[in-house]
Amino acid sequence: MSVSDFQLQKIFSYKGKSWQELLDNSLINIEDFNPFFNIFFKESNNYNYLNDIQRVIKKYPMKINNYYLSLIQKINGPIWKQVIPDILELSETSDSYDPLNEENQSPVPDLIHRYPDRVVFLISNACAVFCRFCMRKRKIGNYKKENDKHIESGISYISKNKAIKEVILSGGDPFILSDEKIDYILKQLTTIKHVEIIRIHSRIPCALPQRITADLVNILKQYHPIYINIHFNHPDEITNQSIYACKLLADAGIPLGSQTVLLKNVNDNEDIIKKLMQKLLSIRVKPYYLHHPDLVRGTKHFRVSPEKGLKILHSMRGHISGMCIPNYMIDLPEGEGKIPIIPDYIKHKNSNVWQIEGYKGNRINYPIDNIK
């Protein structure tokens, strides 16, 4: 069996199954892999590969639902790398488990208050897949059953702090929760007068689009203004199923954005990022952030240089719609916040003229005329 013939979507079936069934049948152990998967490794002379995976998941567990698994086209391809454990995760030990200092910015459990006017509320402790580059890798597999006390303490904290105007629901993935639990949390938050905006960060419309049901959407649209940022990293993740999930949400009047992580050997390519951003806009998902990878332990093999990120960003300007161009963001260590990094288009300036580089590379003098 050659690499080109190795298509997991032919082995694993997901059609006709509910999202709960897909989650319940997720791959979490080596034994869950189809025998054909083991045959592939043997015929590829990768005798130790399964042993390496086993070593990794003892520290950083694995979880892959069959829908997302079906997107894998080849071994070590862009989808494979995002969810299949890599032995490099164990060799990278110099970085912090919590480089963004989230634990020290949590006045109550599962709530991060970094910026004055908004909080990140971690209402879920589970995901549809375990991404190998996760910013909260320290929490993967260490989840306990949802702690209702933490949710109540978070709601109480938000209600007592009138400076909080926006609540960002995250986790884990908020949409892993039941419809009833989501409805309860949204209802509680929208009764707090100083909370003006609710934002939900989720990978589910991409990684388990079957979860986005008409019932869920009917709950969400009761609580406008509500915004959803979805995590798409590669054009191959935009399928008929994910397109339909986004359509349900957009048709309900929910603005959709995408937060993409720039990942080495996954999407660190000008053409891939352009294609992804154009496809996202075509399905009514506005590119919002292109995240530089965080300095999380066990994820160094995903990192690219900021220079490469800037080059990719620069390549978009003038060549695709400005609506397709995200902000390139670096989340600073120690919880100092997200900072946009932009290409330097201003090459020289004085009191009368600025020399600015256009998208074709030509430098044009722009008169300033001492305007102050």
N, C-alpha and C positions, 0 to 999 in steps of 0.2 A: 504494500500500500504506500504510494508516494505521497509527498506533502501536498501536491496539487489535487490529489484525490481525497484528501482527508477533510471531509466536511461534516462537522458534528450535527448540522441540522438534519442530516439524513439518518442519524443514529438516534437522536433524542426527539421525542414527540412532545409538543406542547399544545397543539390545536385542540379546541373543544374543552379545555380544562379551565376551571375557575382560577382566579388569581390566588385564592387560598390554597388550592391544590398545587399550583406551581410552586408556591412558597414551601409547602409541606414536603414536596419532593425535591427540594434543592439539593445540590451536591455539596456535602460537607465533609465527606471522608473519601479516602482513596478507594475504598470498597464500592463507593457509589458510581465510579466510572464504569462505563460499558466495557465488556471484555475486548471489543474492537480497539478501544483506546489503549489498553495494555499491549495488544498486538502491534499497534503502530509504534510504540516506543521500542519494543524489542526489534522490530524490523528496521528501525532507524538507528540501531546501536545505541540507544539512549537507555541503557540498562539501569542507570542510577537515577534517572529523572524522577521516577515515581518515589524513590527513597528520599530524594531531595524535597519533593512536595510534602511528603509525610513529615519531614523534619520541620519545615516551615510552618505547617498548620498547627503544630503543637504550640507554637508561640503566637502566631498570627493566623487565626482560623480562616477557613475558606467557606464561602457560600455563593453558589451560582444557581439561579433558577434556570429551568430548561428553556424558557423563551430567550433569555439573554445568551445562554450557551449556544442556541441555534444560530446566532449571528456570527459565530466564529467561522472564518473561511479557511484559515490555515494556521499551522503551528507557529507561534511567535509573531502572529499578525497583530494588528492594532487592537482587536477585541480580546484576543487571547491574553495579551500582556496586561490588560487592565484587571483581569480577574483570576488568572491562573497563577498560583504562588511561584515565586522565583527564589532560588537559594541565596541570591544577592541580598534579600531582605534581612538575612541573619548576619551578613558580613559587615553591614553598615551600622556601626555602634557609636559613632562620634557625635551624632546629633541628639537633640532633646526629644523626649516623648511629647512634650508640650511646649514647643518653641514660641507659641503665641501667648503663653502665660494665661490660658483660659481659666485654669483652676484657681488662680489668685485674683481673678476678676469675677468671681461668682459669689455674690453676697448671700445667695441661697442656693441649694443644690440644683444643678441642671439649668441655671440661668446665668448668662454672661452679660455683664453691664460694662461695656468698654467705652462707648460713646455716650455723651450726656443725654441725648434725646431718644435713644433706642436700645433695645436689649435683644439678645438671641436667647430664645426659650427652647431648650432641648426637651421636647415633649415625648419623643420616641427613643427607644433604645435598640432598634433593629432596622435592617435595611433589606432591600430586595436582592442585592448582591454585595459582597464585601470587596470594594475596590482596593487594589494593592497599594495605591498611592494615597490612601485616605488621610486627611488632615487630623482625624481623631483615631488614628491607628492604635493608639494606646487603649482605646475602649473596645476594639473589635474582640468579640468573643467573651468579653467580661461583663456583658449585659446581664442584668437581672430583670425579672418581670417588672413591667411599668410600675413605678412608685407613685401611687395617687397622692401621697403626702407631698411629694416633690412638685407635682402639678399644682396642688392647692397652695403650697407656699410660694410658688412662682407667681400665680395669679394675685395672691395677697401682696407680694412685693410690688408688682406692677401697679396695683390699685392705690398704693400708698405713696408712690413716687410720681408726682404730677408733671415732672419734667419729661417723662417718657411719652413720646408721641407715636412711636412705631414699635411694633412687636414682630420679630422675625422668628417664625416657627421652624425649628430645624431638629437635628437629632444626631444619629439615626435618621430615619426618614419619617416625617409626620404622616404620610399617607399609608404607612404600614398599620396605623391604628384603625380601629373599627369606625364605621360611619358614626355610630353613636358617640364615641369618645371625641371624635373630631368636632361633631356638632356641639357637644357640651363645652369644649374648650373655646371654640369660636364665640359661642353665646356669652360665656363669662367675660371674655375680653372685650366684646363689643358693648357690654353694659358699663365699661369703665369710660367715663366721659372724656378724659384727656387722651385716650388712645385713639388716634385718627386713622392710622393705616395698619393693616396686617399684611405681612409678607410671608409666603411659604417657600422654603427651599427644599426641592425634591429631585431625586433622580428617577423616580418611579415612572413618569410618562415616557422616559427613555428606556429604563431597564426592566420594567414590568407594566407596560401600558394597559394590560388587562384590568389593572386596579382602578383605572379611571372609568368609573361606571356612571350611568345616568343618575343613579341615586346619590352618588357622592357629589356630582356636579350640582344637583338640585339643593344640596345642603350648602355648598360653597357660595352659590350665588345669592343666598339670603344675607350675606355679611359683607357686601361691598362698602367701601373700597377694599378689595383684596387683590393682591398681586402674587404671581407665582414665578419663581426663577427655577428653571429646569437645568439639569446638568447633562449636556451633550458634549462628547469629546471627539466624535469622528462621524463622517458622513454615513458610514455603514450602520450607524445606530438609528438613522432616520428611515424607518420602514413604514409599511402600510398601517401597522398597528400603532406605532408611535405618532404617526400623522393623524390618525383618527382620535387618539387620546388628546392631542393638542387641539384638534378641531372642537371636541366637546367642551373643552375649557374655554377656548376663545369665543365660541358661539354663546357662551354664558356670560360674556362681557368681562372676562378676567384677562387683564393684560399679562402676557407671557414674555419672560426674558430667558436668556441662557447664560449660564456661568460655565465656561469651558476652562479646563486646566491644560496648560501647555505641557505636553509629556514627550520625553525623548523616545524616539522610535514608535510613537503612536500617532502624533499629529504635528510634530515639529518640522513642518514643511509648508512652504508658502501656498502651493496649490491645494493641499489638503485643507488648510485653514480657510482659504478663500471659498472653496467648494462647500465646506461646512457652514460658513456664515451665510452664504447665498441660499443654501437649502433651508436653513433655519428661518430666514426672513420669508421665504416662500410659503412656509407653513404657519406664519403669523407668530413666530417666536423671535423677538428682537434680541440680537446679540448684545449682551450687557457687559460682562467681564471676560477677559482672557487672563486667567490667573497664572502668575509664575508659581511653580511648585513650592510649597512650604518646606521649611527645613526640618522635616519630621524624620525621626529615626526609622530606618528600614525602607526609605523611599529615595535614597540618593541616586539610584540608577535611573530614575525617571527625570532627573533634572537637566535642564538646558541652560546655556548661558543667557543672561539678560540681553547681551548683544544680539543673540540670535532671535530672541523674542522681539526686540526692536526692529530688526531687519524684516521679520515677518509682518509686523504691524505697518511698517513703512511701505511694504510691497502692495498693500491693499489700497492705499490712498490714490484716488484717481483712476483705479482699475476696476473697482467694484463700487456699488452704491455706498454712499456715506452712511446709510442706515445699517449696512452690514458690518461696520467697523466697530468693534468693542473697545472698551478701555483696557489697556494692558496694566495689570495691577500686581504690585508686590505687597504682601502682608508682612509688615515688619516684625522682627522678633520682639519678645518681651511685651507684646500686646500694644505696641505703639500705633497700630492701625494700618489700614490699606492706603497705599499711595500710588497714584497713577504715574506711569513712566511713558513719556512720549518722545518720538523722534525729534531731533533738533533741526527744525526747518529754517531757523534764523541763523544765518552764517556770519553776518556782520551787521553792526548798527552804530549809528551816531545820531546826533540831535536832529539831522535833516532827512536821513535816508536809512532804511533797513534793507539789507540784502537777504532775500528770502528764496529758498530753493523750492521750485515747483515739483509736481509729481513726476515730470519727465526728467528731472535732474538739472534743469536749467536754473540759473540764478538770476533773479529779477530784482531790480532796485524799486523799492516801494517808498514814495515820499511821505515823510512824517510832518514836515513843516512846523516843527516846534510846538505841536499841539500838546497841551498838558491838561 
